[in-house]
Amino acid sequence: MKAYIQLLLVALFVPVLSACDQEDDVIDIFTGKTWYMTYIAVEGQNKMYDFWQGDQAAREKSFKTIAGDNYTLVFDGAEVNGTAGGTFTGKATSTSVNGDWNANGNNRELKITVKNAGTDADKYLGKAFIDGLKSAFKYGGDNKNLYIYYKEGQTVKFISFAPQRNSGN
């Protein structure tokens, strides 16, 4: 009976130990697709943060911009010594953004350096999108969902992305 319990414990702990050594395939997650923003939320929540503070008309106007070809990111890069990085380009509604990125597949740290970004026409979502990229510190997700976490004061928010949408053409 004692041997059976020991064998059972070993069988239970092997997956736990091997899971600790897993590293994200950062290149697979970030590159090879166009990422579209789906929403921005406070960490631990899954609904759009209220940037509009009750201004329903501004909220509706912002939401219409999400449906188009706006709020996109495209990452290019390679992996070197366990860290992936390269360049990125993106678009809010009326301005483009580009720069460099670095991600660590072991601890999910993310550093985005925005080199060029104008002021976006959407002073709510557009501003939050660009500010979020500038303050990014970690990522989550996989090659089907990408979450870029950023800090705004003491609050941690994230930008949620999904890969290229089917345009219906």
Secondary structure, DSSP 4 states (H G I P E B T S, - for coil): -HHHHHHHHHHHHHHHHHHTT----HHHHHBSSEEEEEEEEETT--S---TTTT-HHHHHHHHHHHHSS-SEEEEEEEEETTEEEEEEEEE-SS-EEEEEEEEETTT-BEEEEEEEE---S-TTHHHHHHHHHHTEEEEEE-SS-EEEEEEETTEEEEEEEEE------
